[in-house]
Amino acid sequence: MVYVYTKMYAGRLDYTKARKKLLRCRENYERAWSALQSRFTGTTCDQPRYVDNGNGTITDNLTGLAWEKKSDDGGIQDKDAGHSWSTGAPYNGDGTAFATFLTFGLNSAGFAGANDWRLPTLSELQTILLPEPYPCATSPCVPAVFDTDCAPGCTVTTCSCTQSGPSALYWSATGSGGDASAARYVSFYDGDVGFGPKAGGFHVRAVRGGW
């Protein structure tokens, strides 16, 4: 995926072609999981790819990443909360996504027994998009485990929420390359990828671990 992004944002790959290549990456992930399940019985491959851990997190057994679940309870992990990537020049990670959400909200509090929560890279964030052509027919464009029993007042241990409308833009930790004031995002509304101003109020989903 990184290779595709590099070519796309350097102007060496048409955006439509890039979307098709990214889709093939997601499709390959799905096929890889099926192959692992048939080859490695008696391991975590025997489990579903995504496992709700019951503590507000979801583990992806293919990538080894643990994802934070989102709530609908008005708290810091609420699916509707928006956060800035940066407050301004020099456009470092000093916005509320880092200072409020990650540092204060998750890591200082030891959410799910961990203090190494971070924003996912653009490639990591793409791994939880459904392998559907752009624009996704399913909204939100995520596996069901990331959008289950979401109702007003539910917490991260009782439900799993994902924004589903056109504003379902989620920050990654990946910058935009040539523009220091922008960072990459993934849309879980239609499966698009793009970049926006770091001062913007996009959504966030924390992650930790990986192979």
Disulfide bonds with the S-S distance in Angstrom:
Cys136-Cys141 2.04
Cys150-Cys161 2.10
Cys154-Cys159 1.95
